[in-house]
Each structure stands twice: as structure tokens, then as C-alpha cells.
């Protein structure tokens, strides 16, 4: 199958660029040279976002606002009515349109100096390597129930000499989890502990719930969560939480790219970081309970 890619190529204006990112610079160093060098790292990075829904779509536009000039976006899904509750680009006019294409249009239109490659067929075993090629960082915001395609993306990452790490940042109730994959971390196949071609049956769904939600909320109860995730095959998402996840994702990614001093070291899989806006608690867990 041929890999379909839609390309946007911006016209770069040096003066306009530095004017539009000017407010960043005060926090990027003690000298103007240091500030500009950190901003240039962000400007030159190539960032892939797989899944342009509630978190990935908003992250794409936020990165462009920050000064990122090179994006790759992938998503095979189209907007539906339920997406209006939380997803950038979701509206009555955009119902039925491909999510990655809509987000790319919005991101490009912000400053028209960015380069964006759009993969409207999403990530598959046939397209994963093509998408990963040239990426410095990749955000895995793929749909919850994907196994085979997610494995393909992670294999392409491990085979890449260029891509430094991958983030997976899901929302669960009022919590945001930050999972980090590096070339030395536990691979996704061991994290999920599911065969690539395993049917997404009740057993597989509960395994995914454990891995994506190492701290399952007590409210609502297990019976209701089972109804949504297992029986309805539909992940519930509280509409106010994706913007929180988007902020944490973009903040942390920019800090890593720019090498901002003083940032906390986050564990790699099977460790994670979590912030809970309900209890107003955050913590770093070096190893998930299931991996102990």
C-alpha cells in the first residue's frame, strides 16, 4: 500500500519568526545568545504526533505557537459529534473530516512558516517507518485500543538512530500520566504483554486498562469503568482534562529539546509520572506495580 502524505511548506521570514517567539526568550537563558540558541533547538526539531485528537491536536498548534517549524501528523480518524466536547478542530462543520488534515490546516495557518507532513491514513505496519524517518521526537497519542499499529510505531522508533524518545501521555478521569519510552526503556511489547495480533477481547482490554491506568480511580467504581472500557469498547474522557495533558506534554517536550536547567528527571517505562487535578497531587513512580 502506498503511503499517502499531504505536505505543507511554509515561507520562513527570520525577522517575523523572532518577533513572534520573543516572549519565550526571557526564560531561556542569562544572555541573549543563550536564549536564541535554546529557541533555535526548538525551531529546528522535527516532532511527530500520532493521534491528533484532544491532546495531540492541541499540542500540534501549541508547538507551532512556541516556534516549532517541523511537524509530522498522523491520524486515520474523522471527527464526529462526540469529539466536539474536547478536541481542537472538532465542530459541526468538520464532522466527517480527517482529524490530521484539519489540525494541519489550523497549525499551518497560525504563522505560515511551518513545514507539516500529514499522514491521513494513520500509522500502520506499512507506514510506521516512513513516518518515523526524520523525526527527532514522537508523541504517541494513538487511540487506546490500538495494539498492532502501536507496536509498529514503537518498532520503527527503536530502529531509528535519530529519534531520541517517545512520550505517551493519556488522561484518566482527572489524572494525566506521562510515560516515556527511550531506546533503553522497557519496550511496548513487554509493557502490554499482548501478542501483536491478539483480538481486543475482554482480557486484552483489561490488560490495556492496567497498563495505561496504573492507578485506576476509585470513583466511579470498577463496574461502571468495566461497562465503558470492556463492554462498550469506548474510553470515557472528562472534557476538561485533555488541555491539562496538552500543557504538560508541550511543557516537558520543550524543556527536553531546549535542555532547560533544573527540570526533574522523569523515569522511563515501566516508570511514570502522574498529576491528579482532583487531589492536587503529583508524583514520580520509578516502576509500575505490575512490573515489580
Secondary structure, DSSP 8 states (H G I E B T S, - for coil): -----EEEE----HHHHHHHTHHHHTTS-SSHHHHHHHHHHHHH-EEEEE--STTHHHHHHHHHHHT--EEEEE---B--GGGGGT-TT-SGGGTTSBHHHHHHHHHHHHHS--EEEEETT---TTTHHHHHTT-SEEEE---TT--HHHHHHHHHHHH-SS--EEEE--EETTEEEEEEE-TTS--HHHHHT--TT----HHHHHHHHHHH-SS--SSS-HHHHHIIIIIS------TTHHHHHHHHHHHHHHHHHHT-TT------TT-EEEEETTTTEEEEESS-GGG-
